[in-house]
Amino acid sequence: MLFNQMGRLDLGHTDAALYALRMRTEFNRILGVDSKMVGPQEIKQLVPSMSLREGLSYPILGALYHPPCGVIRHDAVVWGFGRGADRGGAELHPFTEVTAIDRANGRVTGVQTTRGFVGAEIVLNATAGWSSEVARLAGVDLPITTHPLQAMVTEPLKPFLDKTISSANLHAYVYQTDRGEVVIGGGVDPYPSYSMRSALLPMEQLAGHTLEMFPCLSKVKVLRQWAGLCDMTPDYAPIMGPVDGLDGFIVSCGWGSWGFKAAPAAGKNIASLIATGETPDLIRPFRLSRFHEGKLVNERAAAPAAAIH
Ligand SMILES: Cc1cc2nc3c(=O)[nH]c(=O)nc-3n(C[C@H](O)[C@H](O)[C@H](O)COP(=O)(O)OP(=O)(O)OC[C@H]3O[C@@H](n4cnc5c(N)ncnc54)[C@H](O)[C@@H]3O)c2cc1C
């Protein structure tokens, strides 16, 4: 470590990047997360197909390796939750849009939908990219911007990659599915929009960044590309809990950077809030009022490939 005349840490770009990675590794370990830093030699052994860019600009000097990492099949997760909710007696009404939220005397009384009115003492807004629009139906402002996020998939290849690679510098992640397709994704589009159309520019950028890591994919065809909406908050952390000034209105949104991984914990704690009226300690820091209180939860590093830069 080097210190300047002011006694402050003074590192070059490369040292600073490695230092930041080391900080993150040690922080993970303090929290009991099984991850470690690896250098170029070990990276080459773990992912032989990846270019370490030796002799080029921005060579790969280190990585954070998380051995228990895995890929979850997200649609199967949703089916599982759907079946569980059904078994527990919940009614699911697909293709039913909430068009208005009725209120009286400072509390919600129900929702108007495209298939009629549903009376409710508690309304949970968990509508992701649309959550700020839906909150507006209840007269509530959410500090959420909605950004498209695009991903793509290549034609199937023989197995060559059994790790998920995510580059915070290139804003790209790459992994191979059990069907052999290579899934490629990155950060959200840099502008807010509700468009769910795939676009050429993000595809070109993702392809370019992927080829920097895996030049061996240069002749591989992209099979399909898709886009969805991400609900981004100013501090990159979700918003969970009741809304001051409107009894019975609860939000669970702003999951655009964390993704769906925390859904089980969020669901359990939100269910507890609905059942007891008490906000569980685990989700209290994520309350909406934190933005007025200046008590932000800085989670910018939570999804390095998805952060807006
Ligand atoms: C391309 C892409 C790749 C991603 N990759 C990952 C990844 O690798 N890992 C990860 O963890 N996360 C990933 N995510 C993010 C993850 O998908 C989301 O964060 C997660 O699905 C959000 O869950 P949710 O329950 O909050 O909302 P959603 O699952 O989006 O559900 C919101 C629901 O609200 C409904 N709705 C909206 N408006 C209304 C209305 N007016 N009335 C009634 N219903 C309404 C919508 O139809 C939708 O069904 C990705 C997202 C995209 C777009």
Ligand as a Chemical Component Dictionary entry (heavy atoms), coordinates in Angstrom:
data_LIG
# 
_chem_comp.id                   LIG 
_chem_comp.type                 NON-POLYMER 
_chem_comp.pdbx_formal_charge   0 
_chem_comp.three_letter_code    LIG 
# 
loop_
_chem_comp_atom.comp_id 
_chem_comp_atom.atom_id 
_chem_comp_atom.alt_atom_id 
_chem_comp_atom.type_symbol 
_chem_comp_atom.charge 
_chem_comp_atom.model_Cartn_x 
_chem_comp_atom.model_Cartn_y 
_chem_comp_atom.model_Cartn_z 
_chem_comp_atom.pdbx_ordinal 
LIG C1  C1  C 0 -33.288 -9.636  -19.251 1  
LIG C2  C2  C 0 -33.315 -9.784  -17.755 2  
LIG C3  C3  C 0 -32.392 -10.613 -17.133 3  
LIG C4  C4  C 0 -32.406 -10.780 -15.749 4  
LIG N1  N1  N 0 -31.495 -11.622 -15.185 5  
LIG C5  C5  C 0 -31.517 -11.819 -13.846 6  
LIG C6  C6  C 0 -30.602 -12.735 -13.247 7  
LIG O1  O1  O 0 -29.771 -13.355 -13.918 8  
LIG N2  N2  N 0 -30.655 -12.907 -11.889 9  
LIG C7  C7  C 0 -31.571 -12.241 -11.121 10 
LIG O2  O2  O 0 -31.616 -12.461 -9.905  11 
LIG N3  N3  N 0 -32.451 -11.365 -11.668 12 
LIG C8  C8  C 0 -32.447 -11.144 -13.004 13 
LIG N4  N4  N 0 -33.329 -10.247 -13.559 14 
LIG C9  C9  C 0 -34.175 -9.421  -12.669 15 
LIG C10 C10 C 0 -35.373 -10.182 -12.158 16 
LIG O3  O3  O 0 -36.025 -10.805 -13.260 17 
LIG C11 C11 C 0 -36.357 -9.203  -11.479 18 
LIG O4  O4  O 0 -35.675 -8.409  -10.525 19 
LIG C12 C12 C 0 -37.461 -9.972  -10.771 20 
LIG O5  O5  O 0 -38.161 -10.786 -11.681 21 
LIG C13 C13 C 0 -38.447 -8.991  -10.136 22 
LIG O6  O6  O 0 -39.426 -9.747  -9.459  23 
LIG P1  P1  P 0 -40.732 -9.065  -8.961  24 
LIG O7  O7  O 0 -41.550 -10.126 -8.278  25 
LIG O8  O8  O 0 -40.407 -7.818  -8.192  26 
LIG O9  O9  O 0 -41.490 -8.568  -10.293 27 
LIG P2  P2  P 0 -41.936 -9.368  -11.585 28 
LIG O10 O10 O 0 -41.542 -10.795 -11.528 29 
LIG O11 O11 O 0 -41.519 -8.553  -12.774 30 
LIG O12 O12 O 0 -43.514 -9.301  -11.453 31 
LIG C14 C14 C 0 -44.208 -8.068  -11.536 32 
LIG C15 C15 C 0 -45.589 -8.432  -12.007 33 
LIG O13 O13 O 0 -46.443 -7.287  -11.884 34 
LIG C16 C16 C 0 -47.361 -7.338  -12.951 35 
LIG N5  N5  N 0 -47.992 -6.017  -13.132 36 
LIG C17 C17 C 0 -47.449 -4.876  -13.603 37 
LIG N6  N6  N 0 -48.356 -3.887  -13.635 38 
LIG C18 C18 C 0 -49.515 -4.420  -13.144 39 
LIG C19 C19 C 0 -50.825 -3.896  -12.940 40 
LIG N7  N7  N 0 -51.136 -2.619  -13.212 41 
LIG N8  N8  N 0 -51.779 -4.739  -12.467 42 
LIG C20 C20 C 0 -51.488 -6.028  -12.174 43 
LIG N9  N9  N 0 -50.265 -6.575  -12.343 44 
LIG C21 C21 C 0 -49.292 -5.773  -12.830 45 
LIG C22 C22 C 0 -46.510 -7.767  -14.145 46 
LIG O14 O14 O 0 -47.330 -8.284  -15.167 47 
LIG C23 C23 C 0 -45.636 -8.852  -13.492 48 
LIG O15 O15 O 0 -46.243 -10.116 -13.585 49 
LIG C24 C24 C 0 -33.347 -10.067 -14.952 50 
LIG C25 C25 C 0 -34.286 -9.231  -15.569 51 
LIG C26 C26 C 0 -34.273 -9.085  -16.953 52 
LIG C27 C27 C 0 -35.289 -8.183  -17.590 53 
# 
loop_
_chem_comp_bond.comp_id 
_chem_comp_bond.atom_id_1 
_chem_comp_bond.atom_id_2 
_chem_comp_bond.value_order 
_chem_comp_bond.pdbx_ordinal 
LIG C1  C2  SING 1  
LIG C2  C3  SING 2  
LIG C2  C26 DOUB 3  
LIG C3  C4  DOUB 4  
LIG C4  N1  SING 5  
LIG C4  C24 SING 6  
LIG N1  C5  DOUB 7  
LIG C5  C6  SING 8  
LIG C5  C8  SING 9  
LIG C6  O1  DOUB 10 
LIG C6  N2  SING 11 
LIG N2  C7  SING 12 
LIG C7  O2  DOUB 13 
LIG C7  N3  SING 14 
LIG N3  C8  DOUB 15 
LIG C8  N4  SING 16 
LIG N4  C9  SING 17 
LIG N4  C24 SING 18 
LIG C9  C10 SING 19 
LIG C10 O3  SING 20 
LIG C10 C11 SING 21 
LIG C11 O4  SING 22 
LIG C11 C12 SING 23 
LIG C12 O5  SING 24 
LIG C12 C13 SING 25 
LIG C13 O6  SING 26 
LIG O6  P1  SING 27 
LIG P1  O7  DOUB 28 
LIG P1  O8  SING 29 
LIG P1  O9  SING 30 
LIG O9  P2  SING 31 
LIG P2  O10 DOUB 32 
LIG P2  O11 SING 33 
LIG P2  O12 SING 34 
LIG O12 C14 SING 35 
LIG C14 C15 SING 36 
LIG C15 O13 SING 37 
LIG C15 C23 SING 38 
LIG O13 C16 SING 39 
LIG C16 N5  SING 40 
LIG C16 C22 SING 41 
LIG N5  C17 SING 42 
LIG N5  C21 SING 43 
LIG C17 N6  DOUB 44 
LIG N6  C18 SING 45 
LIG C18 C19 SING 46 
LIG C18 C21 DOUB 47 
LIG C19 N7  SING 48 
LIG C19 N8  DOUB 49 
LIG N8  C20 SING 50 
LIG C20 N9  DOUB 51 
LIG N9  C21 SING 52 
LIG C22 O14 SING 53 
LIG C22 C23 SING 54 
LIG C23 O15 SING 55 
LIG C24 C25 DOUB 56 
LIG C25 C26 SING 57 
LIG C26 C27 SING 58 
# 
